[in-house]
Amino acid sequence: MPWHAALQCGFIGTGTIAAAVVRALCGAPGIKAKIILSPRNRQTAEQLAAEFSRVRVAQSNQAVIDASDVVFIALRRQIVQAELQALQFRTGQTLVSVVPTIARAQIAAWCRCPIDAVCRAVPLPFIAAHQGATPLFPANALLEKLLAQTGGVVVAHDEAQFDAFMLGGSMMGVYFRFARACADWLHGQGLDAAQASGYVAQLFANLARAAQQGGAAPDFVALQDEYSTAGGTNEMVAQGFAALGGVQALHQALNHALKTTPDSKNQ
Ligand SMILES: NC(=O)c1ccc[n+]([C@@H]2O[C@H](COP(=O)([O-])OP(=O)(O)OC[C@H]3O[C@@H](n4cnc5c(N)ncnc54)[C@H](OP(=O)(O)O)[C@@H]3O)[C@@H](O)[C@H]2O)c1
């Protein structure tokens, strides 16, 4: 029997990211763990239970915890405190918080459990297709085994480094905002809106592929050079973007978001 055949993984909060992790676990041939979902969001939970025979929906959040060895906390940050303080966790459980801006120590305090029982992870929606490594802190042999089979794992060496990874994953929204700005500009120049967004999406997909061909650590400076003819329009736009504060604006937004993260640097 595989090492994890009897493992029970529970999810508190069955939304977008929980669904992606459930699909990742169920889609990994080497993982046989059973999955227990909290009843909210009911529609998502029932859909997952219909899709995978090893997934079931519990009656309540407490029932999820009572049945689970590993509990993923996949709630929106605004309700985490009230929800966790109302639940009873037991010794020996591993808690995995995917809530970006709350420190391990804070989760442990609300769950009334030792900090060693709490890990943080940043799965992204792509985990469903086993694409992209999931940042984890701290090291945890069981979670590393699970994540290794669902796209990979990268273990942060401290919680501050984990927060940096977490903010790296928070560039998804701004990526699409940037894409939209590009498409809006093209539309403003007379392209049909659908034509503009389709063109931008295809261009960015090709650029992402070019970066991936650079291996595990693509050289973005070299890529920018390679894709910018000297004195050409690519060079002009990149220089203008930087000179007008585009790079600075992104860094400032990230620094601002970092300030909203827990004072994990002190732990
Ligand atoms: N989406 C991402 O790419 C991503 C990536 C990394 C981390 N995260 C983090 O993961 C967490 C969840 O994000 P998400 O995108 O999955 O959000 P989401 O889709 O809104 O899912 C949250 C779920 O929690 C449920 N819920 C609300 N109150 C509950 C309660 N008291 N008990 C149990 N479930 C409850 C909601 O159900 P109802 O619909 O019935 O209200 C909803 O389905 C957030 O902290 C987010 O920042 C998200």
The ligand as a Tripos MOL2 file, in Angstrom:
@<TRIPOS>MOLECULE
LIG
   48    52     1     0     0
SMALL
NO_CHARGES

@<TRIPOS>ATOM
      1 N1         -7.1250   32.1570   -6.3130 N.am      1 LIG1
      2 C1         -5.8040   32.1460   -6.2860 C.2       1 LIG1
      3 O1         -5.1140   32.1620   -7.3130 O.2       1 LIG1
      4 C2         -5.0870   32.0530   -4.9640 C.ar      1 LIG1
      5 C3         -3.7350   31.7060   -4.9630 C.ar      1 LIG1
      6 C4         -3.0720   31.5510   -3.7320 C.ar      1 LIG1
      7 C5         -3.7550   31.7900   -2.5520 C.ar      1 LIG1
      8 N2         -5.0520   32.1780   -2.5990 N.ar      1 LIG1
      9 C6         -5.7170   32.4170   -1.3130 C.3       1 LIG1
     10 O2         -6.5250   31.3010   -1.0200 O.3       1 LIG1
     11 C7         -7.6520   31.7240   -0.2620 C.3       1 LIG1
     12 C8         -8.9170   31.3150   -0.9950 C.3       1 LIG1
     13 O3         -8.8950   31.9920   -2.2500 O.3       1 LIG1
     14 P1         -9.8800   31.5830   -3.4370 P.3       1 LIG1
     15 O4         -9.4090   32.3190   -4.6250 O.co2     1 LIG1
     16 O5        -10.0100   30.1030   -3.4770 O.co2     1 LIG1
     17 O6        -11.2210   32.2540   -2.8860 O.3       1 LIG1
     18 P2        -12.7240   31.8390   -3.1750 P.3       1 LIG1
     19 O7        -12.8360   31.2400   -4.5220 O.co2     1 LIG1
     20 O8        -13.5660   32.9970   -2.8060 O.co2     1 LIG1
     21 O9        -12.9470   30.6650   -2.1280 O.3       1 LIG1
     22 C9        -13.1670   30.8680   -0.7600 C.3       1 LIG1
     23 C10       -14.2700   29.9190   -0.3690 C.3       1 LIG1
     24 O10       -14.4800   30.0000    1.0300 O.3       1 LIG1
     25 C11       -15.8570   29.7120    1.2200 C.3       1 LIG1
     26 N3        -16.2550   30.1770    2.5520 N.ar      1 LIG1
     27 C12       -16.6740   31.3860    2.9380 C.ar      1 LIG1
     28 N4        -16.9330   31.3750    4.2490 N.ar      1 LIG1
     29 C13       -16.6800   30.1270    4.6940 C.ar      1 LIG1
     30 C14       -16.7170   29.4980    5.9430 C.ar      1 LIG1
     31 N5        -17.0840   30.1390    7.0450 N.pl3     1 LIG1
     32 N6        -16.3590   28.1860    6.0260 N.ar      1 LIG1
     33 C15       -15.9700   27.4950    4.9250 C.ar      1 LIG1
     34 N7        -15.8970   28.0510    3.7140 N.ar      1 LIG1
     35 C16       -16.2360   29.3480    3.6010 C.ar      1 LIG1
     36 C17       -16.5490   30.4900    0.1320 C.3       1 LIG1
     37 O11       -17.8130   29.9420   -0.0800 O.3       1 LIG1
     38 P3        -19.0420   30.8460   -0.6110 P.3       1 LIG1
     39 O12       -18.7650   30.9930   -2.0950 O.co2     1 LIG1
     40 O13       -20.2290   30.0110   -0.2800 O.co2     1 LIG1
     41 O14       -18.9610   32.1520    0.1180 O.co2     1 LIG1
     42 C18       -15.6010   30.2580   -1.0370 C.3       1 LIG1
     43 O15       -15.9750   29.1590   -1.8010 O.3       1 LIG1
     44 C19        -7.5540   33.2440   -0.1070 C.3       1 LIG1
     45 O16        -6.9660   33.5510    1.1190 O.3       1 LIG1
     46 C20        -6.6500   33.6250   -1.2840 C.3       1 LIG1
     47 O17        -5.9720   34.8420   -1.0490 O.3       1 LIG1
     48 C21        -5.7500   32.2770   -3.7570 C.ar      1 LIG1
@<TRIPOS>BOND
     1     1     2 1
     2     2     3 2
     3     2     4 1
     4     4     5 ar
     5     4    48 ar
     6     5     6 ar
     7     6     7 ar
     8     7     8 ar
     9     8     9 1
    10     8    48 ar
    11     9    10 1
    12     9    46 1
    13    10    11 1
    14    11    12 1
    15    11    44 1
    16    12    13 1
    17    13    14 1
    18    14    15 2
    19    14    16 1
    20    14    17 1
    21    17    18 1
    22    18    19 2
    23    18    20 1
    24    18    21 1
    25    21    22 1
    26    22    23 1
    27    23    24 1
    28    23    42 1
    29    24    25 1
    30    25    26 1
    31    25    36 1
    32    26    27 ar
    33    26    35 ar
    34    27    28 ar
    35    28    29 ar
    36    29    30 ar
    37    29    35 ar
    38    30    31 1
    39    30    32 ar
    40    32    33 ar
    41    33    34 ar
    42    34    35 ar
    43    36    37 1
    44    36    42 1
    45    37    38 1
    46    38    39 2
    47    38    40 1
    48    38    41 1
    49    42    43 1
    50    44    45 1
    51    44    46 1
    52    46    47 1
@<TRIPOS>SUBSTRUCTURE
     1 LIG1         1 GROUP 0 **** ****
